Amino acid sequence: MTQAPELKKSPLHERHVALGAKFAEFGGWEMPLEYGGVVAEHTAVRTSVGVFDVSHLGKATVKGPGAAAYVNACLTNDLGKIAPGQAQYTLCCNERGGVVDDLIAYLHADDDVFLIPNAANTAEVVRLLQADAPDGVEVTNVHDDYAILAVQGAKSDEVVSAIGLPTGHDYMSFATADFSGTPVVVCRTGYTGERGFELVVPNAAAVAVFDALLQAGEQYGIVPAGLGARDTLRTEMGYPLHGQDISPDITPVQARSGWAVGWKKEHFWGDAALRAEKERGAARILRGLRASGRGIPRPHMTVLDQSGTALGEVTSGTFSPTLKKGIALALLDATVKEGDQVIVDIRGRQETFDVVKPPFVTVHVR
């Protein structure tokens, strides 16, 4: 009998235990699901500020002459559109155009790119990049060397600046600063839709930075927030989750993520398949669904038209703490349009949903 591999733990694991976290497996890691309740943590981020440990996210470096050009020839978005000190959302696709992973690329210099893939996909992204890397370009998996802390919410600037880190830079840009002798990368990014920052911290300094954030944020009502609230927050924004809304079988054209594809680039992985699908039109499209009644949708529930014909299925579904109703992302037949009404089969109950364009909520200015 093969024994399951032991789950990895964040360098902040003992802090989470002390804070009373409930844990769940995520991408091979044991991470906090919630502390004092998903709705309370969600609401704190929407109204004030929360801090997430997202150290399960991957980390990889691509270094050497032409590193940025190499990454640009592999991943979908056009890295040439940003300058050093900026970050970019991008996709790693297979030859069929399906999404192997979505990730953030931090452009430090033409010869230095830092990548943040998803936890479960890090090894595969690194393997693919290593396999095609030209001489002189080195791709390294540094997944276990850094923690990542996401400070999200209207009061995130106040909290981050209170511990001596910079906050004045633009959305999707980053700065490297000193925290008690340790370099910390502070990027204006996040997965909640609110104003916020993601801090890339060497493991040795993770506890000190986490403690400092909680202490500095006490006057603003900061709460530690888990992956449960992270999921409800990102669903309210319509942000895709890999493995559900995008996957090796779901393309960026289908997921309405074509904005993250550099269509004018000469080449990127999966470009032929994606260009062909864009030209002919996708047979299915990711849409937003908002409950007319009290139904709470969940992944894999069937979506039907008014006559009972299947149109597709829910990919992400949850109760929206902000709207106090069910919301979902669903991969549906391309004939379904915004403004239509559809039926979701919720454990045998036929619940009506409106087809809408995400985001489902209005958030604070970035």
Stockholm file with secondary structure:
# STOCKHOLM 1.0

chainA/1-366         MTQAPELKKSPLHERHVALGAKFAEFGGWEMPLEYGGVVAEHTAVRTSVGVFDVSHLGKATVKGPGAAAYVNACLTNDLGKIAPGQAQYTLCCNERGGVVDDLIAYLHADDDVFLIPNAANTAEVVRLLQADAPDGVEVTNVHDDYAILAVQGAKSDEVVSAIGLPTGHDYMSFATADFSGTPVVVCRTGYTGERGFELVVPNAAAVAVFDALLQAGEQYGIVPAGLGARDTLRTEMGYPLHGQDISPDITPVQARSGWAVGWKKEHFWGDAALRAEKERGAARILRGLRASGRGIPRPHMTVLDQSGTALGEVTSGTFSPTLKKGIALALLDATVKEGDQVIVDIRGRQETFDVVKPPFVTVHVR
#=GR chainA/1-366 SS CCCCCCCEECTTHHHHHHTTCEEEEETTEEEEEESSCHHHHHHHHHHSCEEEECTTSCCEEEESTTHHHHHHHHSSSCGGGSCTTEEEEEEEECTTSCEEEEEEEEEEETTEEEEECCGGGHHHHHHHHHHHCCTTCEEEECTTTEEEEEEESTTHHHHHHHTTCCCCSCTTBEEEEEETTEEEEEESCCSSSSSEEEEEEEGGGHHHHHHHHHHHHGGGTCEEECHHHHHHHHHHHTCCCBTTTBBTTBCTTTTTCGGGSCTTSSCCTTHHHHHHHHHHCCSEEEEEEEESSSCCCCTTCEEECTTSCEEEEEEEEEEETTTTEEEEEEEEETTCCTTCEEEEEETTEEEEEEEECSCSSCCCCC
#=GC SS_cons         CCCCCCCEECTTHHHHHHTTCEEEEETTEEEEEESSCHHHHHHHHHHSCEEEECTTSCCEEEESTTHHHHHHHHSSSCGGGSCTTEEEEEEEECTTSCEEEEEEEEEEETTEEEEECCGGGHHHHHHHHHHHCCTTCEEEECTTTEEEEEEESTTHHHHHHHTTCCCCSCTTBEEEEEETTEEEEEESCCSSSSSEEEEEEEGGGHHHHHHHHHHHHGGGTCEEECHHHHHHHHHHHTCCCBTTTBBTTBCTTTTTCGGGSCTTSSCCTTHHHHHHHHHHCCSEEEEEEEESSSCCCCTTCEEECTTSCEEEEEEEEEEETTTTEEEEEEEEETTCCTTCEEEEEETTEEEEEEEECSCSSCCCCC
//
